[in-house]
């Protein structure tokens, strides 16, 4: 499971690289991954400081932390 979370985290990183921000629903749809796996990967990226997460309406949104 840890490997899958890391793989999806990389996919999320790549997807966010060309975007300002994206919702978890959009990621789930675009990456064709289970929502639970997307959420775990978002949590890992947020914990490591690579992304910022916030609640946007009834969903979570994410953006890369650019230095």
N, C-alpha and C positions, 0 to 999 in steps of 0.2 A: 504494500500500500504506500509506503514512504516513497518508493521509486515513482509510482504513478503521480503522486502529489507533486514531486519535483518536475516531472515531465510536463504536467499541465501548468505548473507555475512558469516554466519556460515558454509555453505556448501563449500564456496570458501576457508575459513580458513582451513577446514579439508582437502580439496583437495591439497592446497599448502603445507600443513605440510610435505608431503612426497616428495615434488618436490623442485628443485632449483628455477625455474621460469616457468611461463606458459603464453600463450597469451590469450587475451579475446576470440578469436575464439575457442581455445581449451577448455576453460572453458564453453563456450556456448554449445559446442558439448558434452562434457563429463557430464555436469550437466543437460543437456536437459532442459535448461531454456531459455526464450527469451533474446536476446542480450541486449535489453534496461534494463531489470531487472539486468542482470549481470553487466552492466556498472554502474548502480546506486549503486549497492552493492560494487563494486570496489571503487567507489568514496567515499562511507561512510568509508570503511576500510582505505583508504588513508588519509582521513581527520582526522580520529582518530589516525593515526600514526602506524597502524598495518601492513601496506604493503607499498612498494615503487612501483610506476607506472612509466613507461617510454615508449616512442614510439619506436617500433621495426619494421622497414620497414613500412608497411601500417597498422599495428595493434598496440595495446597497449600490453605490457607485465607487469606482476606483480610478486613480490616475497615478502615473509614474512620478516618483520624486526625482526631479531633474536637478543636477548639481551645477 
